[in-house]
Structures are given as C-alpha cells and as structure tokens.
Amino acid sequence: MKKTLEQYLQEVHAKQYEGLDDDMPDNFDNWVANLSEKELQTYEADLLKQNVDLDINRELNPAN
C-alpha cells in the first residue's frame, strides 16, 4: 500500500524515537517542524522511490 508523506515520516520518526509512548505525538510534531528543507526533500525522494517500486511490483506481479 502506498504511504502518504506523513505516514512515512511517522515510520522514520518511530524507528529513531526513544521515549515514552505518551510523548511520541508531540515529539513527532517537534521533529517534523525542525527538519531542514534538505532533510524533507530526502525523505520525500525516499518515499517516492518506495511508491514507484510498489507500482512496478504490482505491474510485474498483478496477482499479489
């Protein structure tokens, strides 16, 4: 399933997050707000690549 940018950023954040579950949403908001333009562009490019790969796999394997 294709992800939105927000979903992808939540996954990236969760992999590196160290803290209490209760604090995670606020920490995510702060983390996103402090991303540089370059970091955000890198994450967008990574997400685009993942979504394109999903499309290619669906075309090659329509039963899956």
C-alpha positions in Angstrom: 0.0 0.0 0.0 1.3 3.4 -0.9 2.1 5.7 2.0 1.5 9.4 2.4 4.4 11.6 3.4 3.0 11.9 6.9 2.8 8.1 7.3 6.3 7.7 6.0 7.7 10.4 8.3 5.9 8.8 11.3 7.7 5.5 10.5 11.0 7.2 10.2 10.5 9.0 13.5 9.3 5.9 15.3 12.4 4.0 14.3 14.7 6.6 15.9 12.4 7.6 18.8 13.5 6.9 22.3 11.0 7.9 24.9 7.6 7.3 26.4 4.7 6.4 24.1 2.6 9.3 25.6 5.2 11.8 24.5 5.6 10.4 21.0 3.0 12.6 19.1 4.4 15.8 20.5 7.9 14.7 19.8 6.9 13.8 16.2 5.5 17.3 15.7 8.6 18.9 17.0 10.8 16.6 14.9 8.9 17.4 11.7 8.9 21.2 12.5 12.7 21.1 12.9 13.5 19.1 9.7 15.6 21.1 7.3 14.4 21.6 3.7 17.2 19.2 2.5 16.1 16.5 5.0 12.5 16.8 4.0 13.4 16.6 0.3 15.5 13.5 1.0 12.5 11.9 2.8 10.2 12.8 0.0 12.5 11.3 -2.5 12.8 8.1 -0.5 9.0 7.8 -0.2 8.6 8.4 -4.0 11.1 5.7 -4.7 9.2 3.3 -2.4 5.9 4.1 -4.0 7.3 3.7 -7.5 8.8 0.4 -6.6 5.3 -0.7 -5.3 3.8 0.3 -8.6 6.4 -1.6 -10.6 6.0 -4.7 -8.4 2.2 -4.6 -8.9 2.6 -4.4 -12.7 5.1 -7.3 -12.7 3.0 -9.4 -10.3 -0.6 -8.5 -10.8 -1.9 -11.4 -8.6 -0.1 -10.0 -5.5 
